[in-house]
Amino acid sequence: MTTQADISGESPADNYKWKAFWTVALALFVMVMDFSITFLALSTIAEEFEVTLRAVTWVAIASSLTVSAVMLPLGRVADLTGRKRFHIVGMMLFVAGSILAAAAPSLGVLIGARVLMAVGGAMGQAVVMAIITAVFPTSERGKGLGMLTTAVALGATAGPIVAGPMLQFFGWRSLFIFLAIPTTLAIFFAIRVLDDERIGSTRPVSGSRYDWPGAFLSAAALALLIFTVSNPFGLDWDSFVIIGGGVLTVVLFATLIWWELRFSSPIMNLRFFNNPTFAFSTLTRLLGFIGSSATFFLMPVFIQSFLGLSQLNAGLIMFVGAVGMGIAGFSSGRLSDRYGFRVFTFIGIGTLLITGIGLAFFTRDTPVWVIMPVLFINGLGMGAWMAPNMNATLSVIERKDYGSVSAFLNLVRNVGSVTGQAITTAIIAGVMAARGVEVELSKLADSADGPAGEAFIDGWRIAFFVLAGFTVAAFAAALVTRPASPAAKPATATESKKDAAVTAGAD
């Protein structure tokens, strides 16, 4: 069936694509700014509540964990309820969570507020990419995704710039009040601009059912995976809880795969992985985000808690990395439409590897004039590969499947990021605990020249070397990711339809 979304999406002269883009880009901008602001505020939050690195990182991990757990099930809900309504409800929950976070009397309440914000953020993220890919023509898909990457970079850029002065002069609570303001504006624009027909919302197939078992299994498997990897209670890695969690995670994922391949209307069509381009570009995305996750997560801690610089200085230093990401994202997306995705993926991930190894050798004596160029080049690398990688994955997917696949791609990004954050936190906290020098973040700068500082920097170095290994694996996955031949695309879609018909008959 040809919809209005198909017609408008294929007309380069139609300005609606830009109206829809700026409407959803504002929401995405705020969600990304939320993450960068939160990372920068961790040291200040830890100081007020008098907690350690392991404890305060749950402000970030709980949010990422929630997004990872609910993203895929919510993506399917968006297909059933309509993307416009789904997007607006998500932003409303985000605003409610922001207000609760600003008033949080304890770390526990703050973490709960972050969970509520994360549910709203997941609802927004689940449809943003789908809306962009629906309103932009196929020949300009890289441009749209590149602009989306630029919106992400602008959010990451604005986060440090906004958070630095506000943390220094108004405190961390003001940040969450600030986040609620543009989100409210985004709700207003979404009500006025978005139209379900034009943004590619699909009508549910008659007789289709929501995959409740698949939703439960995916949420449980992903939540347990992150919980086990992050080891929030500092248990021994050979303990019954950790080993049991790992085994149960494998069982849940195996059961999820078994179920999804048999259900007539799954939350995610796993047969997409039969296509090598889809499979390897997804693997590249996962490994790439694991390998690059520590930069924006650990650098604010390094700058504030270890070097002892102010929040304002930390914001300005982190700003340069986000600028690099925005510049590269804007150009690589457009150029990938013309020259293909491979060269930009190689350059981006290769740059991340080189700068990641450079970051491993940072010490207390590393001058700011060295830190900032490394962060800028790291940002260039990050921006260079993101949009081309998304373009590669979506190039083998039909428009009707953009909703579920967009949610899946955001899920992969979040799982990669939270896994990387959990790994780096576990390594640094583990090294410090093993040496008996685990201290509150607010006191780390005072102990930087002693055993605590030595343990922190040793853990820092090990963490970045471990993540470099994931980046090497991402580069290897990118090497074997090749453009799909034109003949392969319809075959993949036809195969999925036949499989769906067979399973529907089996039901």
C-alpha positions as CSV (number, residue, x, y, z in Angstrom):
1,M,0.0,0.0,0.0
2,T,1.4,3.4,-0.9
3,T,0.9,5.9,1.9
4,Q,1.3,9.6,2.1
5,A,4.5,9.0,4.0
6,D,5.9,7.2,1.0
7,I,5.0,10.1,-1.3
8,S,6.3,12.9,0.9
9,G,9.3,10.9,1.9
10,E,10.4,10.6,-1.7
11,S,10.0,14.2,-2.7
12,P,13.2,16.2,-2.1
13,A,11.3,19.5,-2.6
14,D,8.9,18.7,0.3
15,N,9.8,20.9,3.3
16,Y,7.8,18.7,5.6
17,K,10.9,16.4,6.1
18,W,12.7,19.3,7.7
19,K,9.8,20.4,9.9
20,A,9.5,16.8,11.2
21,F,13.3,16.6,11.5
22,W,13.6,19.7,13.7
23,T,10.6,18.6,15.8
24,V,12.1,15.2,16.8
25,A,15.7,16.5,16.7
26,L,14.9,18.9,19.6
27,A,13.6,16.0,21.7
28,L,16.7,13.9,20.8
29,F,18.9,16.9,21.6
30,V,17.5,17.1,25.1
31,M,17.8,13.4,25.7
32,V,21.5,13.4,24.7
33,M,22.1,16.5,26.7
34,D,20.6,14.7,29.6
35,F,23.3,12.0,29.5
36,S,26.2,14.4,29.0
37,I,24.9,16.6,31.8
38,T,24.5,13.6,34.1
39,F,28.0,12.4,33.5
40,L,29.4,15.8,34.3
41,A,27.3,16.1,37.5
42,L,28.3,12.7,39.0
43,S,31.2,14.1,41.0
44,T,29.0,16.9,42.5
45,I,26.1,14.5,43.2
46,A,28.6,12.1,44.9
47,E,29.9,14.9,47.1
48,E,26.4,16.0,48.2
49,F,25.3,12.5,49.1
50,E,28.7,11.4,50.3
51,V,29.0,8.2,48.2
52,T,31.7,6.4,46.2
53,L,32.3,6.1,42.5
54,R,30.6,2.7,42.5
55,A,27.5,4.1,44.1
56,V,27.1,7.3,42.2
57,T,27.6,5.6,38.8
58,W,24.1,4.0,39.3
59,V,22.7,7.4,38.5
60,A,24.0,6.8,34.9
61,I,23.8,3.0,34.8
62,A,20.2,2.8,36.1
63,S,19.1,5.1,33.3
64,S,21.0,3.2,30.6
65,L,19.9,-0.1,32.0
66,T,16.2,1.0,31.9
67,V,16.5,2.2,28.3
68,S,18.2,-1.0,27.2
69,A,15.5,-3.2,28.9
70,V,12.5,-1.4,27.5
71,M,13.6,0.0,24.2
72,L,12.8,-3.1,22.0
73,P,9.3,-3.8,23.6
74,L,8.4,-0.1,23.4
75,G,9.4,0.0,19.7
76,R,6.8,-2.5,18.9
77,V,4.2,-0.6,21.0
78,A,4.9,2.5,18.8
79,D,4.0,0.4,15.8
80,L,0.6,-0.5,17.4
81,T,-0.3,2.9,18.9
82,G,1.1,5.4,16.3
83,R,4.5,7.2,16.5
84,K,3.1,10.7,17.2
85,R,1.2,9.7,20.4
86,F,4.0,7.5,21.5
87,H,6.6,10.2,21.1
88,I,4.5,12.8,23.0
89,V,3.7,10.4,26.0
90,G,7.4,9.6,26.2
91,M,8.4,13.3,26.5
92,M,5.7,13.8,29.1
93,L,7.2,11.0,31.3
94,F,10.7,12.6,30.7
95,V,9.5,15.9,32.1
96,A,7.9,14.3,35.1
97,G,11.1,12.4,35.9
98,S,13.1,15.6,35.5
99,I,11.0,17.4,38.1
100,L,11.2,14.5,40.5
101,A,15.0,14.3,40.0
102,A,15.4,18.0,40.8
103,A,13.6,17.5,44.2
104,A,15.2,14.1,45.1
105,P,16.1,14.0,48.8
106,S,18.4,11.0,48.5
107,L,20.4,9.0,46.0
108,G,17.7,6.3,45.9
109,V,15.0,8.7,44.9
110,L,17.3,10.3,42.3
111,I,18.0,6.9,40.8
112,G,14.2,6.2,40.7
113,A,13.6,9.5,39.0
114,R,16.3,8.7,36.4
115,V,14.5,5.4,35.7
116,L,11.3,7.3,35.0
117,M,13.2,9.7,32.7
118,A,14.8,6.7,31.0
119,V,11.4,5.2,30.2
120,G,10.3,8.5,28.6
121,G,13.7,8.8,26.8
122,A,13.4,5.2,25.5
123,M,10.0,6.0,24.0
124,G,11.4,9.0,22.3
125,Q,14.5,7.3,21.0
126,A,12.5,4.3,19.7
127,V,10.7,6.4,17.1
128,V,13.1,9.3,16.2
129,M,15.2,7.4,13.7
130,A,12.1,5.7,12.3
131,I,10.5,9.1,11.7
132,I,13.7,10.5,10.0
133,T,14.1,7.5,7.7
134,A,10.4,7.7,6.8
135,V,10.3,11.4,5.8
136,F,13.7,11.5,3.9
137,P,13.9,9.9,0.5
138,T,16.2,6.9,0.1
139,S,18.8,8.9,-1.8
140,E,19.1,11.3,1.1
141,R,18.9,8.8,4.0
142,G,22.6,9.4,4.8
143,K,22.0,13.1,5.0
144,G,19.1,12.7,7.4
145,L,21.0,10.2,9.6
146,G,24.0,12.5,9.5
147,M,21.9,15.4,10.6
148,L,20.6,13.2,13.4
149,T,24.2,12.5,14.4
150,T,24.8,16.2,14.4
151,A,21.8,16.7,16.7
152,V,23.3,14.1,19.0
153,A,26.6,16.0,18.9
154,L,24.9,19.3,19.6
155,G,23.3,17.7,22.7
156,A,26.6,16.4,23.8
157,T,28.1,19.9,23.1
158,A,25.4,21.8,24.9
159,G,25.6,19.5,27.9
160,P,29.0,20.5,29.1
161,I,28.5,24.2,28.2
162,V,25.2,24.4,30.1
163,A,26.2,22.1,33.0
164,G,29.6,23.7,33.8
165,P,28.3,27.2,34.8
166,M,25.0,25.8,36.3
167,L,26.8,23.2,38.5
168,Q,29.2,25.9,39.7
169,F,26.6,28.6,40.5
170,F,23.3,26.9,40.9
171,G,24.0,23.2,41.8
172,W,23.2,19.9,40.1
173,R,19.4,20.1,40.8
174,S,19.0,23.1,38.5
175,L,20.2,20.9,35.6
176,F,17.0,18.7,35.8
177,I,14.8,21.8,35.9
178,F,16.6,23.1,32.9
179,L,16.0,19.8,31.0
180,A,12.2,20.0,31.5
181,I,12.0,23.4,29.7
182,P,13.0,22.4,26.1
183,T,11.3,19.1,26.4
184,T,8.0,20.9,27.1
185,L,8.6,23.0,24.0
186,A,9.3,19.8,22.0
187,I,5.9,18.4,23.2
188,F,4.2,21.5,21.8
189,F,5.9,21.2,18.4
190,A,5.2,17.5,18.2
191,I,1.5,18.1,18.7
192,R,1.5,20.8,16.0
193,V,3.8,19.3,13.4
194,L,3.8,15.5,13.5
195,D,1.3,13.6,11.4
196,D,1.1,9.8,11.6
197,E,0.5,9.3,7.9
198,R,3.5,11.4,6.9
199,I,5.9,10.1,9.5
200,G,5.5,6.5,8.5
201,S,3.2,5.1,11.2
202,T,2.0,1.7,10.1
203,R,-1.5,0.3,10.7
204,P,-1.6,-2.9,12.7
205,V,-2.2,-6.0,10.6
206,S,-5.6,-7.5,11.3
207,G,-5.3,-10.3,13.9
208,S,-1.8,-9.3,15.0
209,R,-1.0,-9.7,18.7
210,Y,1.5,-7.9,20.9
211,D,4.4,-10.2,21.7
212,W,4.2,-10.1,25.6
213,P,6.4,-13.2,26.1
214,G,9.1,-11.7,23.8
215,A,8.8,-8.3,25.6
216,F,9.3,-9.9,29.0
217,L,12.1,-12.1,27.8
218,S,14.1,-9.3,26.1
219,A,13.7,-6.9,29.1
220,A,14.7,-9.6,31.6
221,A,17.7,-10.8,29.5
222,L,19.0,-7.3,28.9
223,A,18.5,-6.1,32.5
224,L,20.2,-9.2,33.9
225,L,23.1,-8.9,31.4
226,I,23.9,-5.3,32.5
227,F,23.3,-6.1,36.1
228,T,25.7,-9.0,36.0
229,V,28.4,-7.2,34.0
230,S,28.2,-4.0,36.2
231,N,28.4,-6.1,39.5
232,P,27.0,-3.1,41.5
233,F,27.5,-4.8,44.9
234,G,31.2,-5.6,44.3
235,L,30.8,-9.3,44.6
236,D,33.6,-11.7,43.7
237,W,33.5,-12.6,40.0
238,D,33.5,-16.3,40.9
239,S,30.6,-15.9,43.3
240,F,27.3,-17.9,42.9
241,V,25.3,-14.7,42.2
242,I,27.6,-13.5,39.3
243,I,28.0,-17.0,37.8
244,G,24.3,-17.7,38.2
245,G,23.4,-14.4,36.7
246,G,25.6,-15.1,33.6
247,V,24.1,-18.6,33.1
248,L,20.6,-17.3,33.5
249,T,21.3,-14.5,31.0
250,V,22.4,-17.1,28.4
251,V,19.2,-19.1,29.1
252,L,17.0,-16.1,28.7
253,F,18.6,-15.0,25.5
254,A,18.4,-18.5,24.1
255,T,14.7,-18.7,25.0
256,L,14.1,-15.3,23.5
257,I,15.6,-16.4,20.2
258,W,13.6,-19.6,20.2
259,W,10.4,-17.7,20.8
260,E,10.9,-14.9,18.4
261,L,11.6,-17.2,15.5
262,R,8.2,-18.9,16.1
263,F,5.9,-16.0,17.0
264,S,3.9,-14.6,14.1
265,S,4.4,-10.9,15.1
266,P,7.6,-10.7,17.0
267,I,9.0,-7.6,18.7
268,M,12.1,-8.0,16.5
269,N,12.4,-10.1,13.3
270,L,15.6,-12.0,14.0
271,R,15.7,-13.2,10.4
272,F,17.2,-9.9,9.5
273,F,20.5,-11.3,10.7
274,N,20.5,-13.7,7.8
275,N,21.6,-10.7,5.8
276,P,25.5,-10.3,6.3
277,T,25.3,-6.5,5.9
278,F,22.8,-6.2,8.7
279,A,24.5,-8.7,10.9
280,F,28.1,-7.3,10.7
281,S,27.0,-3.6,10.7
282,T,25.1,-4.4,13.9
283,L,28.1,-6.1,15.4
284,T,30.3,-3.1,14.5
285,R,27.8,-0.8,16.2
286,L,27.8,-2.8,19.4
287,L,31.5,-3.2,19.7
288,G,32.2,0.4,18.6
289,F,30.0,1.8,21.3
290,I,31.5,-0.5,24.0
291,G,35.0,0.7,22.9
292,S,34.1,4.4,22.9
293,S,31.8,4.6,25.9
294,A,34.4,5.5,28.5
295,T,35.5,8.9,27.0
296,F,32.4,10.9,27.8
297,F,31.8,8.8,30.9
298,L,35.2,8.8,32.6
299,M,36.7,12.1,31.4
300,P,34.5,14.3,33.6
301,V,35.5,12.2,36.6
302,F,39.2,12.5,35.5
303,I,39.0,16.3,35.0
304,Q,37.0,17.1,38.2
305,S,37.7,14.4,40.7
306,F,41.3,13.5,39.8
307,L,42.7,16.8,38.4
308,G,40.6,18.9,40.7
309,L,39.4,21.3,38.1
310,S,36.1,23.2,38.4
311,Q,32.8,22.1,36.8
312,L,33.1,25.1,34.4
313,N,36.5,24.1,33.2
314,A,35.3,20.5,32.9
315,G,32.4,21.6,30.7
316,L,34.7,23.7,28.4
317,I,37.2,20.8,28.0
318,M,34.5,18.3,27.2
319,F,33.0,20.7,24.8
320,V,35.7,20.2,22.2
321,G,35.0,16.5,21.8
322,A,31.3,17.1,21.1
323,V,32.3,19.8,18.5
324,G,34.4,17.2,16.7
325,M,31.6,14.7,16.7
326,G,29.2,17.3,15.3
327,I,31.5,18.3,12.5
328,A,32.3,14.8,11.4
329,G,28.6,13.6,11.8
330,F,27.3,16.4,9.5
331,S,29.7,15.6,6.7
332,S,30.1,11.9,6.9
333,G,26.4,11.2,6.6
334,R,26.0,13.3,3.4
335,L,29.1,11.9,1.9
336,S,28.1,8.3,2.6
337,D,25.1,8.8,0.3
338,R,27.6,9.4,-2.5
339,Y,30.7,7.3,-1.7
340,G,29.2,4.5,0.5
341,F,29.6,3.7,4.2
342,R,32.8,1.6,4.4
343,V,35.5,4.3,4.1
344,F,34.0,6.5,6.7
345,T,33.4,3.6,9.1
346,F,37.1,2.6,8.8
347,I,38.4,6.1,9.3
348,G,36.1,6.8,12.3
349,I,36.8,3.5,14.2
350,G,40.5,3.7,13.4
351,T,40.6,7.2,14.9
352,L,38.8,6.0,18.0
353,L,41.4,3.3,18.5
354,I,44.3,5.7,18.2
355,T,42.9,8.3,20.5
356,G,41.6,5.6,23.0
357,I,45.2,4.3,23.4
358,G,46.3,7.9,23.8
359,L,43.8,8.5,26.6
360,A,45.2,5.5,28.4
361,F,48.4,7.3,29.0
362,F,46.9,10.4,30.6
363,T,48.2,11.2,34.1
364,R,47.9,13.9,36.7
365,D,50.6,15.8,34.9
366,T,49.0,15.7,31.4
367,P,48.4,19.4,30.5
368,V,45.0,20.6,29.3
369,W,46.5,21.7,25.9
370,V,47.1,18.0,25.3
371,I,43.8,16.7,26.6
372,M,41.6,19.0,24.5
373,P,43.1,18.1,21.0
374,V,42.9,14.4,21.8
375,L,39.2,14.8,22.8
376,F,38.5,16.8,19.6
377,I,40.1,14.1,17.4
378,N,38.2,11.4,19.4
379,G,35.0,13.3,18.7
380,L,35.8,13.4,15.0
381,G,36.3,9.7,15.0
382,M,33.0,9.1,16.8
383,G,31.0,11.3,14.4
384,A,32.6,9.9,11.3
385,W,31.3,6.3,11.7
386,M,27.9,6.6,13.4
387,A,25.7,7.8,10.5
388,P,27.4,5.6,7.8
389,N,27.0,2.6,10.0
390,M,23.2,3.3,10.5
391,N,22.9,3.8,6.8
392,A,24.5,0.4,6.1
393,T,22.0,-1.3,8.4
394,L,19.0,0.4,7.1
395,S,20.0,-0.1,3.5
396,V,18.8,-3.7,3.6
397,I,15.5,-3.0,5.5
398,E,12.1,-2.1,4.0
399,R,10.4,1.2,5.1
400,K,7.7,-0.7,6.9
401,D,10.3,-2.3,9.2
402,Y,12.0,1.0,10.1
403,G,10.2,1.3,13.4
404,S,11.3,-1.9,15.0
405,V,14.8,-1.7,13.5
406,S,15.2,1.9,14.7
407,A,14.4,0.8,18.2
408,F,16.8,-2.1,17.9
409,L,19.6,0.2,16.7
410,N,19.1,2.5,19.6
411,L,19.0,-0.5,21.9
412,V,22.4,-1.7,20.5
413,R,23.8,1.7,21.1
414,N,22.6,1.8,24.7
415,V,23.6,-1.7,25.5
416,G,27.1,-1.0,24.1
417,S,27.4,2.2,26.1
418,V,26.2,0.8,29.4
419,T,28.3,-2.3,29.0
420,G,31.4,-0.2,28.4
421,Q,30.6,2.0,31.4
422,A,30.0,-1.0,33.6
423,I,33.3,-2.6,32.5
424,T,35.4,0.6,33.1
425,T,33.7,1.2,36.4
426,A,34.3,-2.4,37.5
427,I,38.0,-2.2,36.5
428,I,38.8,1.1,38.2
429,A,36.8,0.3,41.3
430,G,38.2,-3.2,41.4
431,V,41.8,-2.0,41.2
432,M,41.2,0.6,43.9
433,A,39.4,-1.9,46.2
434,A,42.1,-4.5,45.7
435,R,44.6,-2.0,47.0
436,G,42.4,-0.9,49.9
437,V,42.2,2.7,48.8
438,E,38.5,3.1,47.6
439,V,37.6,6.7,48.5
440,E,34.8,9.2,47.8
441,L,35.1,11.0,44.5
442,S,35.1,14.4,46.2
443,K,38.3,13.3,48.1
444,L,40.1,11.8,45.1
445,A,41.9,15.0,44.0
446,D,43.3,15.4,47.6
447,S,44.7,11.8,47.3
448,A,45.9,12.0,43.7
449,D,49.6,11.9,44.6
450,G,49.2,9.0,47.0
451,P,48.2,5.4,46.8
452,A,44.6,6.2,45.9
453,G,45.7,8.3,42.9
454,E,48.1,5.7,41.7
455,A,45.4,3.0,42.0
456,F,42.9,5.2,40.1
457,I,45.3,5.9,37.2
458,D,46.4,2.3,37.0
459,G,42.7,1.2,36.8
460,W,42.2,4.0,34.2
461,R,45.0,2.7,32.0
462,I,43.8,-0.9,32.2
463,A,40.2,0.1,31.4
464,F,41.2,2.0,28.2
465,F,43.4,-0.9,27.0
466,V,40.5,-3.3,27.5
467,L,38.2,-1.0,25.6
468,A,40.8,-0.7,22.8
469,G,40.4,-4.4,22.4
470,F,36.7,-4.0,21.7
471,T,37.5,-1.2,19.2
472,V,39.9,-3.5,17.3
473,A,37.1,-6.1,17.2
474,A,34.7,-3.3,15.9
475,F,37.2,-2.5,13.1
476,A,37.4,-6.2,12.2
477,A,33.6,-6.4,12.0
478,A,33.6,-3.3,9.8
479,L,36.1,-4.9,7.4
480,V,33.8,-7.7,6.6
481,T,30.7,-5.5,6.3
482,R,30.0,-5.0,2.6
483,P,27.2,-3.3,0.7
484,A,24.3,-5.6,-0.1
485,S,23.8,-6.3,-3.8
486,P,20.5,-4.9,-5.2
487,A,19.3,-8.5,-5.7
488,A,19.7,-9.3,-2.1
489,K,17.4,-6.6,-0.7
490,P,14.0,-7.9,-2.1
491,A,15.0,-11.4,-1.3
492,T,15.4,-10.5,2.3
493,A,12.1,-8.8,2.5
494,T,10.3,-11.6,0.6
495,E,11.9,-14.2,2.9
496,S,10.6,-12.4,6.0
497,K,7.1,-12.3,4.5
498,K,7.1,-16.0,3.7
499,D,8.4,-16.8,7.2
500,A,5.8,-14.7,8.8
501,A,3.0,-16.4,6.8
502,V,4.3,-19.8,7.8
503,T,4.5,-19.0,11.5
504,A,1.1,-17.3,11.4
505,G,-0.3,-20.5,9.9
506,A,1.4,-22.5,12.6
507,D,-0.2,-20.3,15.3
